[in-house]
Amino acid sequence: MTTSLPPGYVPPSDLLAERAILVTGAGQGLGRAVALACAAHGATVALLGRTPKKLEATADAIEAAGGADPVLIPFDLAKANTPEYDQLAHLLRREMKRLDGIAHCASHFVPLSPLAHQTLDQWLTLLRVNLAAPFALTKACLPLLSAAPDASVVFTGETHGLDPAAFWGGFAVGKAALPALAHIWSEELEKAGTPRLNVLVPGPMNTPQRAVSHPGEDRARLPSAESVAIAFLYLLGRESHGTSGKTLRM
Ligand SMILES: NC(=O)c1ccc[n+]([C@@H]2O[C@H](COP(=O)([O-])OP(=O)(O)OC[C@H]3O[C@@H](n4cnc5c(N)ncnc54)[C@H](OP(=O)(O)O)[C@@H]3O)[C@@H](O)[C@H]2O)c1
């Protein structure tokens, strides 16, 4: 079930030319880095996140680097239901005409605590944003993705989803289900061949979420989100053609 990034992988500069990619959580951290990397490698990107100002800052950085004008989608994954996801897919069809991939980078996190201290409301939001939203968003976009010749969906996993540990609670449980989601869906779509669905599990990286999960740590010593974004490019691009239902652990 696991796969790996080819050693020394360097994405070609035109890897995502002519492709349209949706990135969630694009206002900061990993999502911002993935959006910038996709745009720098030729994609037109749609930026989804909760805070419009952060999305605008990502869009400004993409445009300043010479990337195509992004589509901005302020959207709260904790509150959306089927009608909102359907409207979102409609907007993507109207604004981008096609969809060749989704990088699911948005993430809800609560500070670590014993299960006995976690609440049902915390669990419902964790599972809604980190597990049900990637399912619902992908499902709404399935007609668009299926029309693209080699569409690729990447879910972002987490180390504690693969190796559960005390205090990681509902966050780890939601992340643990993503490899099953990718595997089930890839089997169901095997004959069609598109979209492909995989999970990428980054190691620790220097992002705002890390400051909450590991307060006091010297984050400057961690790998950057930009270095992890290269693995997203690999899974989104043609060089991973045929790879589906796999978990890539960094
Ligand atoms: N950082 C690490 O060390 C690490 C390690 C392994 C895996 N990961 C995984 O990598 C992914 C990205 O993590 P990160 O560190 O970049 O996280 P982050 O800095 O906390 O960023 C999360 C992003 O998700 C967005 N978001 C949160 N709730 C949302 C909602 N309800 N609706 C829409 N957008 C929402 C946030 O938007 P706003 O800012 O607008 O709220 C933000 O842009 C996550 O899946 C995380 O679990 C991280």
The ligand as an SDF file (V2000), in Angstrom:
LIG
                    3D

 48 52  0  0  0  0  0  0  0  0999 V2000
    2.9430   20.8950   10.2880 N   0  0  0  0  0  0  0  0  0  0  0  0
    3.3710   19.6500   10.4330 C   0  0  0  0  0  0  0  0  0  0  0  0
    4.4080   19.3930   11.0690 O   0  0  0  0  0  0  0  0  0  0  0  0
    2.5920   18.5200    9.8120 C   0  0  0  0  0  0  0  0  0  0  0  0
    3.1190   17.2280    9.8950 C   0  0  0  0  0  0  0  0  0  0  0  0
    2.4370   16.1700    9.2900 C   0  0  0  0  0  0  0  0  0  0  0  0
    1.2310   16.4360    8.6150 C   0  0  0  0  0  0  0  0  0  0  0  0
    0.7490   17.7130    8.5620 N   0  0  0  0  0  0  0  0  0  0  0  0
   -0.4880   17.9240    7.8300 C   0  0  0  0  0  0  0  0  0  0  0  0
   -0.2670   18.8500    6.7760 O   0  0  0  0  0  0  0  0  0  0  0  0
   -1.4790   19.5500    6.4770 C   0  0  0  0  0  0  0  0  0  0  0  0
   -1.2380   21.0320    6.4860 C   0  0  0  0  0  0  0  0  0  0  0  0
   -0.8310   21.3720    7.7850 O   0  0  0  0  0  0  0  0  0  0  0  0
   -0.2420   22.7960    8.1390 P   0  0  0  0  0  0  0  0  0  0  0  0
    0.7890   22.5320    9.1450 O   0  0  0  0  0  0  0  0  0  0  0  0
    0.0680   23.5700    6.9200 O   0  0  0  0  0  0  0  0  0  0  0  0
   -1.5350   23.4160    8.8820 O   0  0  0  0  0  0  0  0  0  0  0  0
   -1.9040   24.9290    9.2110 P   0  0  0  0  0  0  0  0  0  0  0  0
   -0.7080   25.7740    9.2100 O   0  0  0  0  0  0  0  0  0  0  0  0
   -2.7280   24.8900   10.4580 O   0  0  0  0  0  0  0  0  0  0  0  0
   -2.8610   25.3430    7.9860 O   0  0  0  0  0  0  0  0  0  0  0  0
   -4.1190   24.7480    7.8790 C   0  0  0  0  0  0  0  0  0  0  0  0
   -4.9260   25.4350    6.8070 C   0  0  0  0  0  0  0  0  0  0  0  0
   -6.2230   24.8370    6.8090 O   0  0  0  0  0  0  0  0  0  0  0  0
   -7.1970   25.8580    6.7390 C   0  0  0  0  0  0  0  0  0  0  0  0
   -8.4120   25.4530    7.4330 N   0  0  0  0  0  0  0  0  0  0  0  0
   -8.5440   25.0550    8.7160 C   0  0  0  0  0  0  0  0  0  0  0  0
   -9.8430   24.8490    9.0100 N   0  0  0  0  0  0  0  0  0  0  0  0
  -10.5360   25.1130    7.8710 C   0  0  0  0  0  0  0  0  0  0  0  0
  -11.9200   25.0980    7.5440 C   0  0  0  0  0  0  0  0  0  0  0  0
  -12.8610   24.7920    8.4640 N   0  0  0  0  0  0  0  0  0  0  0  0
  -12.3010   25.4330    6.2910 N   0  0  0  0  0  0  0  0  0  0  0  0
  -11.3740   25.7750    5.3680 C   0  0  0  0  0  0  0  0  0  0  0  0
  -10.0450   25.8110    5.6160 N   0  0  0  0  0  0  0  0  0  0  0  0
   -9.6320   25.4870    6.8730 C   0  0  0  0  0  0  0  0  0  0  0  0
   -6.5760   27.0480    7.4420 C   0  0  0  0  0  0  0  0  0  0  0  0
   -7.1990   28.2220    6.9780 O   0  0  0  0  0  0  0  0  0  0  0  0
   -7.2580   29.5670    7.8860 P   0  0  0  0  0  0  0  0  0  0  0  0
   -5.8400   29.8620    8.2390 O   0  0  0  0  0  0  0  0  0  0  0  0
   -7.8900   30.5530    7.0050 O   0  0  0  0  0  0  0  0  0  0  0  0
   -8.0470   29.2180    9.0960 O   0  0  0  0  0  0  0  0  0  0  0  0
   -5.1050   26.9300    7.0230 C   0  0  0  0  0  0  0  0  0  0  0  0
   -4.8850   27.5960    5.8250 O   0  0  0  0  0  0  0  0  0  0  0  0
   -2.4830   19.0820    7.5400 C   0  0  0  0  0  0  0  0  0  0  0  0
   -3.3070   18.0900    7.0020 O   0  0  0  0  0  0  0  0  0  0  0  0
   -1.6090   18.5330    8.6350 C   0  0  0  0  0  0  0  0  0  0  0  0
   -2.2730   17.5930    9.4070 O   0  0  0  0  0  0  0  0  0  0  0  0
    1.3890   18.7530    9.1410 C   0  0  0  0  0  0  0  0  0  0  0  0
  1  2  1  0
  2  3  2  0
  2  4  1  0
  4  5  1  0
  4 48  2  0
  5  6  2  0
  6  7  1  0
  7  8  2  0
  8  9  1  0
  8 48  1  0
  9 10  1  0
  9 46  1  0
 10 11  1  0
 11 12  1  0
 11 44  1  0
 12 13  1  0
 13 14  1  0
 14 15  2  0
 14 16  1  0
 14 17  1  0
 17 18  1  0
 18 19  2  0
 18 20  1  0
 18 21  1  0
 21 22  1  0
 22 23  1  0
 23 24  1  0
 23 42  1  0
 24 25  1  0
 25 26  1  0
 25 36  1  0
 26 27  1  0
 26 35  1  0
 27 28  2  0
 28 29  1  0
 29 30  1  0
 29 35  2  0
 30 31  1  0
 30 32  2  0
 32 33  1  0
 33 34  2  0
 34 35  1  0
 36 37  1  0
 36 42  1  0
 37 38  1  0
 38 39  2  0
 38 40  1  0
 38 41  1  0
 42 43  1  0
 44 45  1  0
 44 46  1  0
 46 47  1  0
M  CHG  2   8   1  16  -1
M  END
$$$$
